[in-house]
Amino acid sequence: MSILVTIYIVVALFLAVYAFNAWLLTILYFKHRGETLLEPPFHVGEELPSVTVQLPIFNEALVVERLIDAIVGLDYPAYLLQIQVLDDSTDETTEIAQNRVDLYRRQGINIELIHRRDRPGFKAGALKNGLKTATGEIIAIFDADFVPNPDFLKQTVPYFATHPEAGIIQTRWGHLNRWYSWLTAAQALALDGHFAIEQTARNRSGLMINFNGTAGLWRRACIEEAGGWQGDTISEDFDLSYRAQLVGWKCLFLRDVVAPAEIPPQLAAFKRQQFRWAKGSIQCFKKLGWRIFRSHLAWPVKLQALVHISSYLVHPLMVALALVTPILMMGEGTTNIHFPLIYLSLVSLGPPFLYVVAQASLYPNKWRHHYKAMPLLILLGGGIALSNTKAVLEALLGIGNVFRRTPKFNLNTTTGQWQNSIYRLPLDGLTIGELALSLYSLAGAWIATHNDHQFAVPFILLYAFGFGYVGVQGLWDAYTGVRQQRLKPPSRRRRHTPRQTETRRKPVSAGR
């Protein structure tokens, strides 16, 4: 039992470090919240750099038209703008995208589709391949689920002129379907916390931040000097952005520039996205952790970078705690875990506080309504721990390196269905494990109550309800998907009725 107590205390202390970091970042946000980057003026006709917009896509039949339409609508001098559709698709997406590209090419738009039959390097390979024929000094990247506003480039590109040390610009993600469901509302809450508080605090405090893979821009010189896109991790964005900062480039985060995007409405899609982020970031930790430690950066910057890049280690720590705690409740020597549990409970309030600060700062009149999704986000955070633990272990053990896309369903509002889509994901095989952990934790809560260890019951129940929610929701999603499929045949894409040619964007004169 003493060994289990030691494991419990060590795991709880490590979890407390990551939880305390949320408090620290929130404090740094308050310290620097009044600071803003000097906004560079934009004047029509002024000298601007050439821009290549890269759109890496893979089997995105439902949203590829929406994406291309949005990018063609960007307000930037036409003679300085190149658009590359980097298509690795194996389904009808290629044909849909090619038809759209041909339509706009006939209108004089500088747009091309680059199709790869094989996918070496996955997204990193597509971006690297597109760079061979890219003409822009600045490279902008958008994933298929994004719909940037027409003035996106005008709001971002001029910052490169006023900040010559900047190699990367990252903008904040918006949400096209925040209130499609409580699941999407909870994800929006988490994303707002990351961008509004974490990225802002790190950037304004002089700490390292990561490029988020989309809705951002790069100097081509920065990409090349940092070693280019590399496919040895599935978080090519995290990898290259950290390598760029390690060789001296700076990253700017523009909190007030928002790029709307679609949030995954299916739990399995959310778990897949989190799995990729977890595995990829730990791969980057293995690849770059020692390099960060040995760098000439200041120690506070190093420590924050190491905490940041290794943050998904919290999930195996959570699973370990969920497994150990019920066993400890069976014994009498639980007095040694009172203090770690109380300390962990206090510091664990850091993330919820960070999220409420994010909502209050972004949506002063709506934050209370948005924050209603917080209980579900807490359950999600614990419930996906098993899936992310598998991702972390695969990264640490070097198992597999496959980039599995997050499916998009073209859900722009609170309406629409994903259950009948061909891109709907099947039942996650870990669902049984999540339900088993839920029952195990419920048993642990009963044991704790029976043995007069009530102090641990709320903590154990969080695991029980978290794993239970994720498991049951996974089963429900699979059931509704099968039911919808029986009612009508699945559809790959929403049939698009072309608008009249006159409503399409016209070629822009060189003097625009």
C-alpha positions as CSV (number, residue, x, y, z in Angstrom):
1,M,0.0,0.0,0.0
2,S,2.9,2.4,0.7
3,I,4.0,2.0,-2.9
4,L,0.6,3.0,-4.1
5,V,0.5,6.0,-1.8
6,T,3.9,7.1,-3.2
7,I,2.6,6.7,-6.8
8,Y,-0.5,8.7,-5.9
9,I,1.5,11.5,-4.3
10,V,4.0,11.7,-7.2
11,V,1.2,11.7,-9.8
12,A,-0.9,14.2,-7.9
13,L,2.1,16.6,-7.7
14,F,2.9,16.4,-11.4
15,L,-0.8,17.0,-12.2
16,A,-0.7,20.0,-9.8
17,V,2.2,21.5,-11.8
18,Y,0.2,21.5,-15.0
19,A,-2.9,22.7,-13.3
20,F,-1.0,25.5,-11.5
21,N,0.3,26.6,-14.9
22,A,-3.2,27.6,-15.8
23,W,-3.2,30.0,-12.8
24,L,0.2,31.3,-13.9
25,L,-0.9,32.0,-17.5
26,T,-4.1,33.7,-16.2
27,I,-2.0,36.0,-14.0
28,L,0.3,36.7,-17.0
29,Y,-2.7,37.5,-19.1
30,F,-4.0,40.1,-16.5
31,K,-0.5,41.6,-16.3
32,H,-0.2,42.1,-20.0
33,R,-3.9,42.4,-21.1
34,G,-3.6,46.1,-21.7
35,E,-0.7,45.7,-24.1
36,T,-1.4,45.6,-27.9
37,L,0.7,45.4,-30.9
38,L,1.0,48.7,-32.8
39,E,-1.4,48.2,-35.6
40,P,0.3,48.9,-39.0
41,P,-1.7,51.2,-41.3
42,F,-2.9,49.8,-44.5
43,H,-3.2,52.1,-47.5
44,V,-4.6,51.1,-50.9
45,G,-1.8,51.0,-53.4
46,E,1.0,50.7,-50.8
47,E,3.8,48.2,-51.5
48,L,2.8,44.8,-50.1
49,P,4.5,41.4,-50.2
50,S,3.2,38.6,-52.5
51,V,1.1,36.0,-50.7
52,T,0.6,32.3,-51.4
53,V,-2.5,30.8,-49.7
54,Q,-2.1,27.1,-49.2
55,L,-5.2,24.9,-48.6
56,P,-4.2,21.4,-47.6
57,I,-7.2,19.1,-48.0
58,F,-7.8,15.3,-47.8
59,N,-11.3,13.9,-48.5
60,E,-13.2,17.1,-47.8
61,A,-16.1,16.8,-50.3
62,L,-18.6,18.5,-47.9
63,V,-16.6,21.7,-47.3
64,V,-14.1,22.1,-50.1
65,E,-16.3,24.5,-52.2
66,R,-17.0,26.6,-49.1
67,L,-13.3,26.8,-48.4
68,I,-12.3,27.8,-52.0
69,D,-15.1,30.3,-52.3
70,A,-13.9,32.0,-49.1
71,I,-10.3,32.1,-50.1
72,V,-11.1,33.5,-53.6
73,G,-13.0,36.2,-51.8
74,L,-10.0,37.5,-49.9
75,D,-9.5,41.2,-50.4
76,Y,-5.9,41.5,-51.6
77,P,-4.3,42.8,-54.8
78,A,-4.8,40.0,-57.4
79,Y,-1.4,40.3,-58.9
80,L,0.2,39.6,-55.5
81,L,-2.1,36.6,-54.6
82,Q,-1.6,33.0,-55.5
83,I,-3.9,30.2,-54.2
84,Q,-2.8,26.6,-54.0
85,V,-5.3,23.8,-53.3
86,L,-3.0,21.0,-52.0
87,D,-5.2,18.0,-52.6
88,D,-4.2,14.5,-51.3
89,S,-7.8,13.2,-51.6
90,T,-8.8,9.7,-52.6
91,D,-12.5,10.4,-53.1
92,E,-14.7,12.8,-55.1
93,T,-13.2,15.8,-53.4
94,T,-10.6,16.0,-56.1
95,E,-13.2,16.4,-58.9
96,I,-15.2,18.9,-56.8
97,A,-12.2,21.0,-56.1
98,Q,-10.9,20.8,-59.6
99,N,-14.2,22.0,-61.0
100,R,-14.2,24.9,-58.6
101,V,-10.6,25.8,-59.4
102,D,-11.4,25.7,-63.2
103,L,-14.4,28.0,-62.6
104,Y,-12.2,30.6,-61.0
105,R,-9.3,30.2,-63.3
106,R,-11.7,31.1,-66.2
107,Q,-12.4,34.3,-64.3
108,G,-8.7,35.2,-64.1
109,I,-8.0,34.1,-60.6
110,N,-4.5,32.8,-59.9
111,I,-5.5,29.5,-58.4
112,E,-4.3,25.9,-59.0
113,L,-4.9,22.4,-57.7
114,I,-1.9,20.3,-56.9
115,H,-2.9,16.6,-56.5
116,R,-0.7,14.0,-54.9
117,R,-1.6,10.3,-55.5
118,D,0.5,9.3,-52.5
119,R,0.7,11.1,-49.2
120,P,4.3,11.0,-48.0
121,G,4.6,13.3,-45.0
122,F,0.8,13.8,-44.9
123,K,0.0,17.5,-44.3
124,A,3.6,18.4,-43.9
125,G,4.4,16.7,-47.1
126,A,1.6,18.5,-49.0
127,L,2.8,21.9,-47.7
128,K,6.4,21.1,-48.5
129,N,5.4,20.0,-52.0
130,G,3.3,23.1,-52.6
131,L,6.2,25.3,-51.5
132,K,8.2,24.2,-54.6
133,T,5.9,26.2,-56.9
134,A,4.8,28.9,-54.4
135,T,5.6,32.4,-55.5
136,G,4.7,34.3,-52.3
137,E,7.0,35.9,-49.9
138,I,4.3,35.2,-47.3
139,I,2.6,31.8,-47.0
140,A,-0.9,31.7,-45.5
141,I,-2.5,28.4,-44.5
142,F,-6.1,27.4,-44.0
143,D,-7.5,24.0,-43.2
144,A,-10.7,22.9,-44.9
145,D,-13.0,23.7,-41.9
146,F,-12.1,27.5,-42.0
147,V,-14.0,30.3,-43.6
148,P,-11.8,33.5,-43.2
149,N,-13.3,36.9,-43.6
150,P,-12.5,38.8,-46.8
151,D,-10.2,41.3,-44.9
152,F,-8.1,38.6,-43.3
153,L,-4.9,39.3,-45.3
154,K,-5.3,43.1,-44.9
155,Q,-5.5,42.6,-41.1
156,T,-2.5,40.4,-40.9
157,V,0.1,40.8,-43.7
158,P,1.1,44.4,-42.9
159,Y,2.4,43.3,-39.5
160,F,5.3,41.6,-41.2
161,A,6.5,45.0,-42.4
162,T,6.4,46.6,-38.9
163,H,7.8,43.5,-37.2
164,P,10.8,42.3,-39.2
165,E,11.7,39.8,-36.5
166,A,8.4,38.0,-36.9
167,G,8.4,34.8,-38.9
168,I,4.9,33.6,-37.9
169,I,1.6,35.2,-37.4
170,Q,-1.2,33.3,-35.7
171,T,-4.8,34.5,-35.4
172,R,-7.6,33.4,-33.1
173,W,-10.1,30.7,-34.2
174,G,-13.8,31.6,-34.3
175,H,-16.7,29.2,-34.3
176,L,-19.2,28.7,-37.0
177,N,-21.4,26.2,-35.1
178,R,-20.7,27.0,-31.4
179,W,-24.3,26.2,-30.4
180,Y,-24.9,23.2,-32.7
181,S,-24.9,21.1,-29.5
182,W,-23.6,21.2,-26.0
183,L,-20.6,19.2,-27.2
184,T,-19.6,21.9,-29.7
185,A,-20.3,24.6,-27.0
186,A,-17.9,22.9,-24.7
187,Q,-15.2,22.7,-27.3
188,A,-15.6,26.4,-28.1
189,L,-15.1,27.1,-24.5
190,A,-11.8,25.2,-24.5
191,L,-10.6,26.8,-27.7
192,D,-11.4,30.3,-26.4
193,G,-9.4,29.6,-23.3
194,H,-6.4,28.5,-25.3
195,F,-6.4,31.4,-27.7
196,A,-7.7,34.3,-25.6
197,I,-5.7,33.6,-22.5
198,E,-2.9,31.0,-23.1
199,Q,-1.7,32.2,-26.4
200,T,-2.1,35.8,-25.4
201,A,-0.3,35.4,-22.1
202,R,2.6,33.5,-23.6
203,N,3.1,35.8,-26.6
204,R,2.9,39.1,-24.6
205,S,5.2,37.7,-21.9
206,G,8.0,36.8,-24.3
207,L,7.3,33.0,-24.0
208,M,7.3,30.5,-26.9
209,I,3.9,29.8,-28.5
210,N,2.9,27.3,-31.2
211,F,1.5,27.8,-34.6
212,N,-1.9,26.2,-34.6
213,G,-1.7,24.7,-38.0
214,T,-4.2,26.9,-39.7
215,A,-5.5,30.5,-39.8
216,G,-1.9,31.9,-39.8
217,L,0.9,33.1,-42.0
218,W,4.6,32.4,-42.4
219,R,7.5,34.2,-43.9
220,R,8.9,31.8,-46.5
221,A,12.4,32.7,-45.3
222,C,11.4,31.6,-41.8
223,I,10.1,28.2,-43.0
224,E,13.3,27.6,-44.9
225,E,15.7,28.8,-42.2
226,A,14.0,26.6,-39.6
227,G,14.4,23.5,-41.7
228,G,11.2,23.4,-43.6
229,W,8.1,21.2,-43.1
230,Q,9.0,17.8,-41.7
231,G,6.8,14.7,-41.5
232,D,8.4,12.9,-38.6
233,T,5.6,14.1,-36.3
234,I,1.9,14.5,-36.9
235,S,2.0,18.0,-35.4
236,E,4.0,19.6,-38.1
237,D,2.7,23.0,-37.0
238,F,4.0,22.7,-33.4
239,D,7.3,21.2,-34.6
240,L,8.1,23.9,-37.2
241,S,6.9,26.8,-35.1
242,Y,9.1,25.8,-32.2
243,R,12.1,25.1,-34.5
244,A,11.6,28.6,-35.9
245,Q,11.7,30.2,-32.5
246,L,14.7,28.2,-31.5
247,V,16.7,29.7,-34.4
248,G,15.6,33.2,-33.5
249,W,12.4,34.0,-35.3
250,K,9.4,35.5,-33.4
251,C,5.8,34.6,-33.5
252,L,3.0,37.2,-33.3
253,F,-0.4,36.3,-32.0
254,L,-3.2,38.6,-33.2
255,R,-5.9,38.1,-30.6
256,D,-8.4,40.4,-32.3
257,V,-8.2,38.9,-35.7
258,V,-10.6,36.0,-35.9
259,A,-10.9,33.2,-38.5
260,P,-14.2,31.3,-38.1
261,A,-14.1,27.5,-38.3
262,E,-16.3,24.5,-37.9
263,I,-16.2,22.6,-34.6
264,P,-16.4,18.7,-34.7
265,P,-20.0,17.8,-33.9
266,Q,-19.3,14.1,-33.4
267,L,-17.6,12.9,-30.2
268,A,-15.5,10.4,-32.1
269,A,-14.3,13.2,-34.4
270,F,-13.4,15.3,-31.4
271,K,-11.5,12.4,-29.8
272,R,-9.7,11.8,-33.1
273,Q,-8.7,15.5,-33.2
274,Q,-7.5,15.4,-29.6
275,F,-5.7,12.1,-30.2
276,R,-3.7,13.6,-33.0
277,W,-2.9,16.7,-31.0
278,A,-1.8,14.7,-28.0
279,K,0.3,12.3,-30.0
280,G,1.9,15.0,-32.2
281,S,2.8,17.3,-29.3
282,I,4.5,14.5,-27.4
283,Q,6.3,13.5,-30.5
284,C,7.5,17.1,-30.6
285,F,8.5,16.9,-26.9
286,K,10.7,13.9,-27.7
287,K,12.1,15.6,-30.8
288,L,12.7,19.0,-29.3
289,G,12.7,18.7,-25.5
290,W,16.4,18.3,-25.1
291,R,17.1,21.0,-27.7
292,I,14.9,23.4,-25.7
293,F,16.6,22.5,-22.5
294,R,20.1,23.1,-24.0
295,S,19.1,26.3,-25.8
296,H,20.3,29.8,-24.8
297,L,16.8,30.9,-23.8
298,A,16.1,32.2,-20.4
299,W,15.2,29.6,-17.9
300,P,11.6,30.8,-17.4
301,V,11.1,30.6,-21.1
302,K,12.6,27.1,-21.2
303,L,10.5,25.8,-18.4
304,Q,7.3,27.2,-19.9
305,A,8.1,25.8,-23.3
306,L,8.7,22.3,-21.7
307,V,5.5,22.5,-19.8
308,H,3.6,23.6,-22.9
309,I,5.0,21.0,-25.3
310,S,4.5,18.2,-22.7
311,S,1.1,19.2,-21.5
312,Y,-0.7,16.2,-22.8
313,L,1.1,14.1,-20.3
314,V,-1.7,15.1,-17.9
315,H,-3.9,12.4,-19.5
316,P,-1.9,9.3,-18.6
317,L,-1.4,10.9,-15.1
318,M,-5.1,11.2,-14.8
319,V,-5.7,7.6,-15.8
320,A,-3.0,6.5,-13.3
321,L,-4.8,8.4,-10.6
322,A,-8.2,7.0,-11.5
323,L,-6.8,3.5,-11.3
324,V,-4.9,3.9,-8.0
325,T,-7.4,5.9,-6.0
326,P,-10.1,3.2,-5.6
327,I,-7.5,0.7,-4.4
328,L,-6.2,3.2,-1.8
329,M,-9.8,3.6,-0.6
330,M,-9.8,0.0,0.5
331,G,-7.0,0.5,3.0
332,E,-6.6,2.5,6.2
333,G,-3.4,4.4,5.3
334,T,-5.2,7.1,3.4
335,T,-4.2,10.0,5.7
336,N,-1.0,10.5,3.6
337,I,-3.1,11.5,0.6
338,H,-5.3,14.1,2.2
339,F,-2.9,17.0,1.6
340,P,-2.0,16.1,-2.0
341,L,-5.7,15.7,-2.7
342,I,-6.7,19.0,-1.1
343,Y,-3.8,20.8,-2.9
344,L,-4.7,19.2,-6.2
345,S,-8.3,20.2,-5.8
346,L,-7.3,23.8,-5.2
347,V,-4.9,24.2,-8.1
348,S,-7.3,22.3,-10.4
349,L,-9.6,25.3,-10.2
350,G,-7.0,27.0,-12.4
351,P,-8.4,25.8,-15.8
352,P,-12.1,26.7,-15.0
353,F,-11.0,30.1,-13.8
354,L,-9.0,30.6,-17.0
355,Y,-12.0,29.7,-19.1
356,V,-14.3,32.1,-17.3
357,V,-11.7,34.9,-17.7
358,A,-11.5,34.1,-21.5
359,Q,-15.3,34.3,-21.9
360,A,-15.6,37.5,-19.9
361,S,-12.9,39.1,-21.9
362,L,-14.2,38.0,-25.3
363,Y,-17.9,38.2,-24.8
364,P,-18.7,40.6,-22.0
365,N,-22.4,40.4,-22.5
366,K,-22.7,36.6,-23.3
367,W,-20.0,35.0,-21.1
368,R,-22.5,33.6,-18.5
369,H,-24.5,31.9,-21.3
370,H,-21.3,30.5,-22.9
371,Y,-20.0,29.3,-19.5
372,K,-23.0,27.0,-19.1
373,A,-21.0,24.5,-21.1
374,M,-18.3,24.3,-18.4
375,P,-19.6,21.2,-16.5
376,L,-19.6,19.3,-19.8
377,L,-16.1,20.5,-20.6
378,I,-14.9,19.2,-17.2
379,L,-16.5,15.8,-18.0
380,L,-14.9,15.8,-21.5
381,G,-11.5,16.6,-20.0
382,G,-11.5,13.6,-17.8
383,G,-13.5,11.3,-20.2
384,I,-11.0,11.5,-23.1
385,A,-8.1,10.7,-20.8
386,L,-8.0,7.1,-21.9
387,S,-7.9,7.9,-25.6
388,N,-5.2,10.5,-25.1
389,T,-3.2,8.2,-22.9
390,K,-3.1,5.8,-25.8
391,A,-1.9,8.6,-28.0
392,V,0.8,9.6,-25.6
393,L,2.0,6.0,-25.2
394,E,2.2,5.6,-29.0
395,A,4.3,8.8,-29.2
396,L,6.6,7.8,-26.4
397,L,7.1,4.2,-27.8
398,G,7.4,5.4,-31.4
399,I,4.3,3.4,-32.6
400,G,2.9,4.5,-35.9
401,N,2.9,8.0,-37.4
402,V,-0.4,8.2,-39.4
403,F,-2.1,11.6,-39.7
404,R,-5.9,10.9,-39.4
405,R,-8.0,13.8,-40.4
406,T,-10.8,15.2,-38.4
407,P,-14.0,14.9,-40.6
408,K,-15.9,18.0,-41.5
409,F,-19.6,18.1,-42.2
410,N,-20.4,21.6,-43.4
411,L,-22.4,22.6,-40.3
412,N,-22.4,26.4,-40.3
413,T,-25.2,26.9,-37.8
414,T,-27.3,25.0,-35.3
415,T,-29.0,23.1,-38.1
416,G,-27.9,20.3,-40.3
417,Q,-27.0,16.6,-39.7
418,W,-23.7,14.7,-39.6
419,Q,-25.2,11.3,-38.7
420,N,-25.9,10.3,-42.3
421,S,-22.6,11.5,-43.8
422,I,-20.1,9.1,-45.3
423,Y,-17.5,10.8,-43.3
424,R,-19.1,9.8,-40.0
425,L,-16.7,7.9,-37.9
426,P,-17.5,4.4,-36.5
427,L,-17.7,3.5,-32.8
428,D,-14.4,4.1,-31.1
429,G,-12.9,0.8,-29.9
430,L,-11.9,2.5,-26.6
431,T,-15.5,3.0,-25.6
432,I,-15.6,-0.3,-23.7
433,G,-12.5,0.8,-21.8
434,E,-14.1,4.1,-20.9
435,L,-17.3,2.5,-19.7
436,A,-15.2,0.0,-17.7
437,L,-13.3,2.8,-16.1
438,S,-16.5,4.6,-15.3
439,L,-17.9,1.5,-13.5
440,Y,-14.5,1.0,-11.7
441,S,-14.6,4.6,-10.5
442,L,-18.2,4.2,-9.3
443,A,-17.1,1.2,-7.3
444,G,-14.2,3.2,-5.9
445,A,-16.6,5.9,-4.8
446,W,-18.8,3.3,-3.1
447,I,-15.7,1.8,-1.3
448,A,-14.6,5.3,-0.2
449,T,-18.0,6.0,1.3
450,H,-18.2,2.5,2.9
451,N,-14.7,3.0,4.5
452,D,-15.5,6.5,5.7
453,H,-13.2,8.2,3.1
454,Q,-15.9,10.7,1.9
455,F,-13.2,13.3,1.3
456,A,-12.2,11.5,-1.9
457,V,-15.7,10.7,-3.2
458,P,-16.3,13.9,-5.3
459,F,-12.9,13.5,-6.9
460,I,-13.6,9.9,-7.8
461,L,-17.0,10.7,-9.1
462,L,-15.6,13.2,-11.6
463,Y,-13.7,10.3,-13.2
464,A,-16.8,8.1,-13.1
465,F,-19.0,10.7,-14.7
466,G,-16.4,11.8,-17.2
467,F,-15.6,8.3,-18.5
468,G,-19.3,7.5,-18.3
469,Y,-20.3,10.5,-20.4
470,V,-17.7,9.9,-23.1
471,G,-18.5,6.2,-23.3
472,V,-22.3,6.6,-23.4
473,Q,-22.2,9.5,-25.8
474,G,-20.0,7.4,-28.1
475,L,-22.5,4.6,-28.1
476,W,-25.4,7.1,-28.7
477,D,-23.6,8.7,-31.6
478,A,-23.0,5.2,-33.2
479,Y,-26.6,4.3,-32.7
480,T,-28.0,7.4,-34.2
481,G,-25.6,7.1,-37.1
482,V,-26.7,3.6,-37.9
483,R,-30.4,4.6,-37.5
484,Q,-30.0,7.5,-39.9
485,Q,-28.2,5.3,-42.4
486,R,-31.1,2.8,-42.4
487,L,-33.6,5.6,-43.0
488,K,-31.8,7.0,-46.1
489,P,-28.7,6.4,-48.1
490,P,-25.6,8.3,-46.9
491,S,-24.5,11.4,-48.7
492,R,-20.9,12.5,-49.2
493,R,-21.7,16.1,-49.9
494,R,-24.4,18.6,-49.9
495,R,-25.4,19.2,-53.4
496,H,-24.4,22.7,-54.4
497,T,-26.5,24.8,-56.7
498,P,-24.1,27.1,-58.5
499,R,-24.8,30.8,-58.3
500,Q,-24.9,32.9,-61.4
501,T,-21.5,33.8,-62.8
502,E,-22.2,37.4,-62.1
503,T,-22.1,36.8,-58.3
504,R,-18.7,35.3,-58.4
505,R,-15.6,37.3,-57.7
506,K,-14.3,39.1,-60.7
507,P,-10.6,39.5,-61.6
508,V,-9.1,42.4,-59.7
509,S,-7.1,45.0,-61.4
510,A,-3.4,45.3,-60.5
511,G,-4.0,48.7,-59.0
512,R,-6.4,47.4,-56.3
